[in-house]
Amino acid sequence: MTIKKILIANRGEIACRVIKTAKKMGIQTVAVYSDADRDALHVKMADEAVHIGPAPSNQSYIVIEKILEAIRKTGADAVHPGYGFLSENAVFADALANEGITFVGPPVGAIQAMGDKITSKKLAAEAGVSTVPGHMGLIEDADEAVKISDQIGYPVMIKASAGGGGKGMRIAWNAEEAREGFQSSRNEAKNSFGDDRIFIEKFVTEPRHIEIQVLGDKHGTVLYLGERECSIQRRNQKVIEEAPSPFLDEATRKAMGEQAVALAKAVGYHSAGTVEFIVDGKQNKFYFLEMNTRLQVEHPVTELITGLDLVEQMIRVASGEKLSFGQADVKLNGWAIESRLYAEDPYRNFLPSIGRLTRYRPPVEGKEDDGTVVRNDTGVYEGGEISMYYDPMIAKLCTWAPDRLTAIDAMSKALDNFEVEGIGHNLPFLSAVMQQERFRSGKLTTAYIAEEFKDGFTGVAPDEKAARKLAAIAAVINQTLQDRAVQISGTIGNHPRKVGRDWVVALAGHSFPVTVGTGTDGTTIAFADDGKCSVTGGWLPGQSHTVFHVDGEAVGVKINLAGAAIRLRWRGMDVMARVRSPRVAALAKLMPEKLPPDTSRMLLCPMPGVITSVAVNEGDQVEAGQALATVEAMKMENILKAEKRSVVKKVAVKAGQSLAVDELIMEFE
């Protein structure tokens, strides 16, 4: 059987990813799109595109009949579902079979068995796979959820049976959180998957999230392709992944791989899927978490260390081909890191951000001079819109190197060179993690972000060494501006303007008197304390990113001129540098600091979204931690809670109302 035309029943970066491989294989492609995605990148890349409805996914991307209509209209003979949406929907796979359409994915039986987390755990136990203690029966209400949680012992993980992507998942550390988490998980599960069944299991402390990639054909062969470490998570949503894991030894890798293969064979699996495990970092024990029968978001890191194109393998398997290699042929080469770039503002507790990408310049893909590799899987472009209707992921930036630390350094460089403007995004956060000693040493757990950023992400404060580098760069930028200014025709009072070379650079609480000079190898910055450095780099006004070399070290810094200040962003640092003459710097110390407006008695909407419920009324007394309102954005519920005891003075919104960032929700006395 030869596939001639594939319809991709998805959107964004995964649709673009599938299109690339299909084109490489000489296969025609069909995109589907909603109102919100009319001008999306996957639509532009495909050979054909079919409109399937309004922006909400439950009116377009997950409406099976609309996908079937697009198939009939275009004559597609196969469908690749990507991940999410209909990728693990047995009804959809069955409907395709009835139409004689090839499903580039798992068999219906495997979807049914593994798509239900309760059933999958029972089957895993029967196949000899280690499982986590918990209650595998359905839970009817919050009271029962609390009772079961009490019996299992806190902390517990509350999960949607049909969940995925962090939707419908909560950790509860006490009865109150179990009650609240059950209801939120149920709501998210119903909205995201149309299935509100919930189960509860023991939450493993100090856990690592490690998954095994499996690949099987229709002739009974199933292989494992190594593991991925996915422990850096936020709200159970993966943020940074890598392959292999810095934790596993060869014996544990083999044991996990063989259990994953046993489970896949037990359900008659074929295609490219993932068996996920929670690994107890203290006891080096692993427990089955779930099996995702579809392609995973983080599959690129496996491709980078194995040299395999998993989408190509899926297509070949769906066509009936046998795998052309065996388990002994699978070799893990080097190390790969993936950073998920999200439209989430880390300075606002990672709340979703929407809007137009006024600037979107990823680093150049391909092999670098030092032998490292950069890859960027994306579904957006400069000038495009980030919608509130879908997952906030913008791109998956990957790097490969012969060893882990080199791969991390390559990722740091790639993040430095990634320009995104117009929306809130997590580039600064990703850059910060890459510099942390704990991350670099591989001491990871799923609680990493919560433990390392207990008070949220506020950026990285430059130490003395970093501050000096940025001060030197600011002085060079300022000197360029001053030198260009004197070249403007005309004089003041018939006296030509002269540019001084002595400046005071103030940034992030540091103050550096410097003298700017010209050296044979660039600009020389002499600090008042006798320190000196050489700076090279061809920045010109209008350039938002330049790679300077400070004493030979590459510093890829993002630059914005903000009035009298120069905004510099690098490695998670975001500073406003002010370069003044010594006299002006002395006067500036006498100026009062401008204070921000007082919003301490207001609850402002932290993200663009829809108010799904308001839990209090005007005149109510509320306690610290009490739920006030719920905002839904990008398919996730966000419960807003009182920070302290107070009385509600005014409620400014109603359920169902759409709000922008910082719009007033309520005021307090």
N, C-alpha and C positions, 0 to 999 in steps of 0.2 A: 504493500500500500504506500503510495506516495502522496504526501500532503502538498497541495498546490497553493492554497490560500487560507491564511489564519486570521480569524477575527480575535482581537484582544479585548476581552470583556473586562476592561479596567481602564485606568487613567494614570496620569502623572508619570513619575520616573520608571515604574515597573513596565508600563505600556511602552515607553521609549526603549527600555532595555530589551524587551521581547522583539520589538520591531528591528532593532539592530542585528540580532542574531538571525531572524527570519530572512532579512535581506541578504545577509552573508551566505545563507543557504539557498538563495534564489527563490524564496517563497514570497508570494504576494501577501500584503497585510491590509487589514481593515481595522480602523479605529472607530470607537463609539464615543459619543460625547453628550454632555448635558448642556443646558443653557449657559451655565457658568464656565464651561470648558470649550466654548465655541472657537476660541482663538488659542487653545492650549497647544503645547509643543507636540504632544503625541498625535494630535490631529494633523499638524503640518507634516510630520514625518511619514505617516502612513500613506499607502497608495490610494486608499479610499477611506471615507469617513461618513458615519451615519449618525444623525441626531436622534437621541432616544428619550428626551423629556426634560422636565424642569431640573433645577439645581439639586434639590435634596436627593440623596442617593436612593431613598426608598420610593422615589418616583422616577428613577432613571436606571442607575447602574445595578441595582439589585432586583429589578423587575424582570423576571425570567422571560415573559412573553415579548417584551421589547427587544431583548437580546436575540431571541429566536426570529423575530421579524427582521432584524438587521442581517442575520445570517441568510435568511431566505432572499432578501433583497439583493445581497451582494454575491450570493453563490459561494460563500466561504465553505470549505469542507472540513475545517477544524477550528477549535476554539482554545486559546490559552487564557486561563482566568487570572493570571498574576497571583497576587495574594490579597487577602481581605475580600470584601464584596461576596462574589459567588464562588470563590475558589475552593471552598470546602462545603458546598451545598449539594447534598446528594440528590435532591429533587431536580436541580439544574443539570447535573451530570446525567441523570436518568432521562431527562427530557431531550438532551443532545443525542443520547443513544437511540431514542425512539425516532429521531429525525435523521438518523444515519450520519451524524456529525461526529468526527473524532474529537475526543476530549483530551487535550494535552495536560494530563493530570492523573490523579490516582483513580483506582476503580471505585465504583459506588460503595461496595461493601466496606472498603477501608475507610472511606469518608464517614460512613455511618458509625462504624465501630470506634474510630479514633476522634471523630468530631465531637462526640459526647464525652466529656471528661470523666463522667462517672463510669460509663461503660468501659472506656479505655483503661482505667485503672484496674478494673476487675480482670480484663483481658491480659493486661501486663502482668498481673500477679500470677495468672494461670500459665503464662509463657515463661515464668521464672525470672521476671524482671523485678528488681527491688522497688518497693512503693512506700510512700509516706503515710504514716498513720492518719486516719481521719474518718469522717462520716460520709459515705458514698451515696446515701439515700437522698431523695429530694427533700427540701425543707420548705414548709408551707408558709411560715410567717416569722416575724422578727422575734417573737417570744420563743419559738422553737429554736431559732438560730442562737439565741443567748444560752438556752439550756444545753444545746449540743456543744457550744464553745466552752461552757463551764466544765463539761465532762472531759473534753479533749485536753483542756488546759491551755491557758494563754501563753504566748501569742498564737493566734490562729489566722489562717488565710481564708478569706471569703471569696469564692470564685463563681463566675457564671459558667454553667456547664457547656455552653456553646461559645464561650469567650475567646478572645485573642487580642493581641496588640495592646494589652494593658487595660482594655475595656472590661468593666464589670468585675474588677478585682480590688479588694481592700484588705489591709492588715489590721486586725483588732487586738488591742492589748488589754482590754477590759470589757465588761458587759455592755457599758454604754456605747463603746465604739463598735461592738458586735451588732448591736441593734441598729445603729445609724449606718454602719457599713453594709449591712444586709439590704436595707432599703435602697441605698444609692447603687449598689451593685445590681440589684434587680432592675432598677430604672434604666441604668446604662445598658444592661443586657437586652432589655426589651427594645430600646430605641436603636441599638446597633445591630442586633442579630434577630430580632423578632422572637426571642426565646428567653424567658425570664427565670428559668430554672437555676437554682443556686445550690452549691455544696460547700462544705467546710473541711479543711484539713489542718494538721499541725504546721505551724510556721517554723522552719528550721533556722535557729540563730546562727549568725556568722556563715550564711550560706553563699555558695558560689553557683551561678547559673551557667552550666556548661551543656552544650547540645552537640549531638552527633549527627552529621549529615549522612543520610543513606540514599542509595541509588539502586533501583531495581528495574529489571525488564519484565516482559510478559512471559518469559520462558523459565521463570523460577529462580533466576540469579538476583541476589541482593548483596550489595557491598556497603561498607562504611568508608567515608572519605575523610576521616579525622574529625576533630572537634573544633568548636568555636567557644571562646570565653565571652559570655554576655552579661557579666555581673554588674557593669556600670549602668544602672537603671534609675529612672525617676518615675514614680507612680507606676511601677511595674512595666514601664516602657523603656526598651533598650535605647541607650544613647551612644555608647562606644563598645565596639566588639573587636575581637582579635582572633586570629588563628595562627598557630595552635594556642592552647591555653598554657600560661606560665606555671600552672599548678600541677598538671597531670604528668605522671611518669608513663613509660611505655606500657607497663603492666596494667595500670588503671585504664589507659586509653583502649587497650585491647579488650579488657573486660566490659567496658561501657559499649564499645563498638559491637561486640558479639551479642550483648543483650539487645541492642537496638536492632540488629539484623534479625534476631530471633522473634522479636515483636512484629517486625515488618512482615516476616514470612508467615507468622501466625494469622495475619489478616489478609494474606494474599496480595501484598502491596507491590505496586510498580510505580515508577516515576521518581522524582527527586523530592524527598521529604526530610523531616527532621525529628529526631527523638530527643526531647529535652529532659535534662536531669537537674535536680538540686543536689549539690555536693556539700556535705558537711565539712567545712574547712578544718575543724578541730579533730574529727575522727577519721577523716579521709573515707567516709562512706558516701555512696551516691544513691539517690532515690529517683524513680521515674516521676516526672512531672506531667508531661503530656506529649502527644505526637502530633505535629503539624504535617498533614499529608501533602500540603502544597509547598511551593517554593517559599523560602524565608527571605525577609528583607535583607538580612546580612549575608546572603549567599556569595557576594563578591569576594569576601576574604578567603573563602574556601577555594574559589576559582583561582585566586592569585597564588595560593600555595600548592595547588595540585596541577595547575595548567589545564584544567577541564572547563569547558563551557557548559554549565548545568542546564541552561535553556536549550542548547543544542541537543544535549543528551535526552531531555524531556521529549523533544520533538521526535527524535529517532526512536525512543521507546514507544511513544504513541503510534508511530508508524509500523510498529511490530518488529523492529530490528533488535537483535541480541546485543548486549553490551560487548564491546570489542576488547575489553581488558578484564582482568581478574583482580582479586584482593591483593595479591602479591605485587601487582603492577602499580598500586596506589602508593605514591611517595609524597611525603610532605617536605616541601622545599622552601626554606626561609620563613619569614614572618610577615603577616599582613595586619593592618589596623584599619578599622572603619569608624569614621565619625559621622554621626547623623546630624545634618544641619537642619534645624527646626525653625519655623516661624514662631518662636516663643521667646519672650523677653526674660532673660535670666535675672535682670535687675528688678523684675516685678513678680518674683516667685515663679518664673517660667510660664507665665500666662500667655495664651495664644495672641498672636498679632496678625492683623490682616492689612492689606493695602497693596499698592503698586510697587514693584521692584524698580525703583528709579535707577539703580545700578546693580548689575549682577555680572561679575567677572570672576569665574572660577580660575584656579591655577591651570597652567598648561598641562594636558594629559600626556602620558608617555614615559619613556625611560629617560632619566636624568643623567647628567655627565658622571655622577658618582655611582651609577648603577642601580639606584633606587627607582621605583615606579610610582607614578601618580595616576589614579583613576577617579573619575567623578561621574556617578550615575545620577542623572537629574531629569526633571520634567518641566523645568521653567526656563524663562529667558528674560533678559533685560526689557523692562516695559510691561511685562506680564503682571497679572493680578494673583495675589494669594487670597483664596476664598475662605469664608467662614464655614463652608459646608463640608470640607473634607479634612483628612489628616494633615497636620501642619508641617510634615516633612518636605523640605525643599530639595535636598540633595544628600547623597551618600558619598563622602569623600574618603577615598582609600589610598593607602600607601603600602608598598612592599619593599622589603630589604632583606639581606641575608640573615640578620639577627634582630631581636626585639627592640633594643635600644636605638639602633639605626633606623628602624621603621618608625619609632616614636619621634625621633628627631626630624625625619622626613615629613611626618604629619605636622609637626610644629611649623616647619617651613611652608608647607602647603596651606595651612590655615592662615599664616601671615600674608600669603599672597592671594587669599580669597576675599574679594570685595563684594559686600552686600549692603545696599542702602535702601531706605524707604519704609522698612518695617523693623520691628524688633526681632532679633535672632540670637542664637546661642553660640555664635563664633567665639566671643570672648571667653565664655565658659569652657568650651572645648579646648581652647588654647591654654587656659589656666590648668586644666586637668593634666595636660601633656607635660607640664613643668613640675608637677607634684612628685616628691620623692616616693610617696607611698604607691602611686600609680606606676612609676618607673621601676620600682622594685617588685611589682606584681602582687602586692598584698591587697587583693580585691575581695569584696563581698557585695551582695546586692544592697547593702546598707551604705555603700561607699559615699554616695552623694549626701545622704542625711548626716553621716558622721563627719565628713570633711567640710561641709557647708551648713553647720548647725543653724546659723542665723540667716540662711539664704546666701545668694551670691551677690556680692557688692563690688566685684571687680578685684583686681590684684593691685595692691599698693606697691609701687616700685621701691626696691631697696636702694641703698646708696649707689651701688654699681649700676643698676638699671637706670636710676634717675640721672646719673652723669651721662650715660649714653643718649638718653632722650633730650637732655639739656644741650648737649653738643649738636644734636640734629636740629633742635629748635633754633639754636644760634646760627647754623648754616642757612636754614630756611629764611630766617629774619634778614641775614646779610644779603641773600639773593634778592629779597623784596626791596631792601634799601638801595642796593646798587642799581636795580632796575628803575627805581623811582627817580634817581638823579639823571637818568637818561631821557626823561620826558622833556621836550623842548620848552623853552621859556625859563626865566629866572625870577626870583623875588627880590625887588629892590636892586636889580642889576648885580646881585651877588650870587655867584654859583653856589649851589648847596653842596656841603661836604658830608660824607658819611663817616661816622665814628666807628671805631673797632672795639670799643670797650662797652660791654653790656652786662646786665644782671638778668639771669634766667630764673624765674620762679615757677615751680611746678610741684604739685603733690606734697606741699609742706617743706620742700627743699628750696634753697636760694643759692645760686652759683654765680658769683662775679667771674666773667670770662673775657678774654681778649681773642678776637678772631684774626687769624693771620693766614697768609697764603704760603703753602709748602710745595715742594716738588711733587708730592704724591696726593695733592688735594688741599683741603682746608685744614689748618691747624687750630685747634681750640685749646687755649692755655687757661687753666683754672687758677684762681687767686691763691690756692693752697699749693701751688707748684706742680699740680697734676697737669698732664697734657695728653691729647689724643689727636689722631688724624682721621678726618672724615672725607670720604669720597662718595659721590652720588649726584646724578644729574637731575635734581628736582627743578621743575619750572611751575609757576603759578597755573592752577587749573588741574594739575596732576593730583589725583586723590590717593595714589599709592606709589611709593618709591622704595627701592632697595638701596639703603646706604650701607657703606662698609665703615665701621668704626674700629680703627686699629685692626683692620682685616676681617672682622666678624660681620657677617651679613645680618642686617637688621631691616626686615621688610615691614615698614611702618605705613599705616594709613593716616592721611593728612587732610585736615579741614581747616580753612582759615575762618575763624569765628570772631569777627570784629577785630579787637586789638589782641586777641589770643590765637594761639595755634593749637588745635586739637590733635593729639597724637595717640594712636591706638596700636598696641603691640603686645603680644603674648598675654592677653587678658587685662592689660593695663589700659586705662583710658584717662588721659591727663590733659588739662588745659595749661599750656605753657605760655607765660607772658614774658616777653623779652623787652626790657626797658633800658634806657640810658641810666647810668648811676644816679643822676639827679632825680629823674622821674621815679626810679625805684624807691628812693628815700622818701619822696612825697607820697607814694602809694601806701607806705606803711601807716600814714596818718589818716587814710580814708576809712570810714566805717564799713563793716561788712554788711552786704544786703541780705536780709533774711527772707526765706521763702514764705508764702502765705500759710496761715494756720488752717489745716484741714483735720485737726485732731478730733473734732466733734462731728465729723461726717463719715459716712460709708459711701465710698465712690466705687463705681464699677471698675474692676481691675483689668477688664478685657472687653473687646467687642463680643456681644453675645445676647442671649435671650433670657429674660427672667422667667424661670419655670415655676418658682414659688416664692412667696413672702411669708415668713413664719411668725412675724410679730405685727402688732398694731400700734398706732400712735397712743402714747400714754403708758405703754407696757414698760415694766422694769425688767431689764435683761441682766444676766450674769455673765461673767467672763467665760468664754468658750461656748456660749449658747448660739445655736444656729439662727441667723437673721434672714437670709435669703439664699436662693440657689440660682446660679447662672450656668447656662449650658452653652458651650462653644466648642466647635470642632469635635463634636460627638462625645464630649466629656462633661460630666457634672462637676461643678465647683461650689462647695458649700461655704458661704461667707459667715464667719462667726464673730461674736463680740470680743473685743480685746480686753474690756474691763466692764465692771458693773456700771450701769447707767440707765437712763430713762429715754425712751424713744420720743422725740419731739415732733418729727415729721416723717412720713413715708411718702416718697416722691414717685414711686413706680407701682405697677400692677403686673401680675403674672401674664406672660405672653408678650410683654413689651421688649423691644429690641433697644439695646443701649450701646453707646460708643464708650471708649476708654475714658475714665474719669467723670462720667456722668453721675449725678447725684442719685443715690438709692434711698438713703435716709439720713436724718440729722438726729443728734442726741442733745439733751439738755446739759 
